[in-house]
Every structure is written in structure tokens, then in C-alpha cells.
Amino acid sequence: RKEARRAEAKYQELMQEVENDKKARADAQEIADALEGREFESWPMFPGKKVLRVKEHEEFDGRVSAEFRCKDDESGERGVSLLMGRMYSTRAVVPQCVLFD
């Protein structure tokens, strides 16, 4: 009887690991689908943070014109920043990349 309980507990533990792995894979696939082939970058001026380009850097004048930060203070979760840049073609200031904490 004791062995049967241990075996059942081990089975439940392994099934939980399988479910966690499935969820992690589904989350990773959802992120990959959302990125549409783009990848996160690491920039030396933002150590420990990931950067996702919205448009190619050749489309901008090379400066960050503004930064808009968004963080949910109540949840304590990490935030994101939009780094804005001026486009050569339209001279409009638009998001050039997203900075993830």
C-alpha cells in the first residue's frame, strides 16, 4: 500500500512536469509567432534588458528623440519602454524599438 501511494505521488509529480513543459512550449510558440521572425537584441547601453526593433535602424536619424515608460506599480511586474526616433522619410517621431526590463 505504501509503495502504491508513493508510485501515485510520483506519477502525479511527473504529470505536473509534463503539463508545465507543455505550457512553457506553448508560451514560447506564442512569443515566436508574435515576433514574426524578429529576435530580441542585447544593447550595451541597456545592460540586462532586451530590445525589440519595431523598424530597421536605417529608417531613423540615429537618435532617441523620446522615451515613454510603462510599468504597473501595483503588480510590481517589470515594465517596458518605447524608444522613439525620427524617421528619415516622414520626419515623424515614431517608436523605433521596445525596451523590456
Secondary structure by P-SEA (a helix, b strand, c coil): caaaaaaaaaaaaaaaaaaaaaaaaaaaaaaaaaaccbbbbbbcccccbbbbbccccccccccccbbbbbbcccccccbbbbbbbbbcccccccccbbbcc
